[in-house]
Amino acid sequence: HQHVYMRTYPIFQGEITTDSYGIVYVMGNSGSKHYQLGQGFPYIAMEETGSNYQIIELEGDVLTLTSRKADGELIEAYTLRKPTAPGEQNPVYYVTAEQSNLVYTSASTPEGLVIMTVNSGISGLKIFTVSITPEVPHDGEETVVFTHIRNGVQLGLNCTKADFDQVDIAQAGFNVEAGDVIRAYIVDELTNDLDQNPVIFQ
């Protein structure tokens, strides 16, 4: 438990993401004890000290968590939207990387995310390519997201938007060093709104 209110940025596999892909943690104040705000933790998106409370409202496909100080003053409101209607089948796409490549070694997570680790002795601007295969199609365009990670820190993000029912590859270029990791996955779309997560199509 915490003695401050805190909300994190999206976190995936222990790392902060800037594209809203991941889990957002929200912790309310516990008891009457108050601590000073945490300092220097990069995962903190919002925090507030002092007595506070949270209200959770669920209306249709929208969940809203409202945080207020003890006197009723608004701290923030955070909203999650269910991406699909009941009974509707989620779109599914398979994202794969080349198994034999001089620049990187590829692998994938159980969730289907593609992991490309830059090989020893490789550096500079390199192009990373993944193949997209639709299993359950989605109407309109999709977005393939590439993230560039070095020593556990995300350095950059690139995305390719297209109708991947018609287009079968996506590419992105990054200035890399040996050991860097490029991750690739497909979503509906990206947004700067921290209260709206993209829908993963894998």
Backbone hydrogen bonds, N-H to C=O, Kabsch-Sander energy under -0.5 kcal/mol:
donor,donor_aa,acceptor,acceptor_aa,energy
2,Q,28,G,-0.7
5,Y,48,E,-3.1
6,M,27,M,-2.3
7,R,46,M,-3.1
8,T,25,Y,-2.3
9,Y,43,Y,-2.4
11,I,23,I,-2.0
12,F,15,E,-3.0
15,E,12,F,-1.5
17,T,10,P,-2.5
22,G,20,S,-0.6
23,I,11,I,-2.9
25,Y,23,I,-0.5
27,M,6,M,-3.1
30,S,2,Q,-1.2
31,G,29,N,-0.5
35,Y,3,H,-1.6
44,I,41,F,-1.6
45,A,7,R,-2.5
46,M,7,R,-2.0
48,E,5,Y,-2.2
53,Y,68,R,-2.8
55,I,66,T,-2.7
57,E,55,I,-0.5
57,E,64,T,-2.8
59,E,62,V,-2.8
62,V,59,E,-1.9
63,L,80,L,-2.9
64,T,57,E,-3.0
65,L,78,Y,-3.2
66,T,55,I,-3.0
66,T,64,T,-0.6
67,S,76,E,-3.0
68,R,53,Y,-2.8
69,K,73,E,-3.0
70,A,51,S,-1.8
72,G,69,K,-2.4
75,I,67,S,-3.1
76,E,67,S,-1.4
78,Y,65,L,-2.9
80,L,63,L,-2.9
82,K,61,D,-3.4
88,E,85,A,-2.1
92,V,136,V,-1.6
93,Y,201,F,-2.7
94,Y,133,T,-3.1
95,V,93,Y,-0.5
96,T,94,Y,-0.5
96,T,131,S,-2.1
98,E,129,T,-0.6
101,N,99,Q,-0.6
105,T,117,T,-2.6
107,A,115,I,-2.2
109,T,113,L,-2.1
112,G,109,T,-2.0
114,V,184,A,-2.5
115,I,107,A,-3.0
116,M,182,I,-2.8
117,T,105,T,-2.7
117,T,115,I,-0.5
118,V,116,M,-0.5
118,V,180,D,-2.9
119,N,103,V,-2.9
122,I,119,N,-1.6
124,G,176,V,-2.2
126,K,174,F,-2.7
128,F,172,A,-3.1
130,V,170,A,-2.4
131,S,96,T,-3.2
132,I,168,D,-2.7
133,T,94,Y,-2.4
135,E,92,V,-2.9
136,V,92,V,-2.1
142,E,162,A,-3.4
143,T,187,V,-2.8
144,V,160,T,-2.8
145,V,143,T,-0.6
145,V,185,Y,-3.3
146,F,158,N,-3.4
147,T,183,R,-2.2
148,H,156,G,-2.6
149,I,147,T,-0.5
149,I,181,V,-3.1
150,R,153,V,-2.7
153,V,150,R,-1.8
155,L,148,H,-3.2
155,L,153,V,-0.5
156,G,148,H,-1.3
158,N,146,F,-2.7
160,T,144,V,-2.3
162,A,142,E,-2.1
164,F,162,A,-1.2
166,Q,163,D,-2.2
167,V,163,D,-2.2
170,A,130,V,-2.1
172,A,128,F,-1.8
174,F,126,K,-2.2
176,V,124,G,-2.6
176,V,174,F,-0.9
179,G,118,V,-2.0
180,D,177,E,-2.1
181,V,149,I,-2.9
182,I,116,M,-2.8
183,R,147,T,-2.3
183,R,181,V,-0.5
184,A,114,V,-1.9
185,Y,145,V,-1.7
187,V,143,T,-2.9
188,D,199,V,-1.5
194,L,192,N,-0.5
196,Q,193,D,-1.3
200,I,198,P,-0.6
201,F,186,I,-2.5
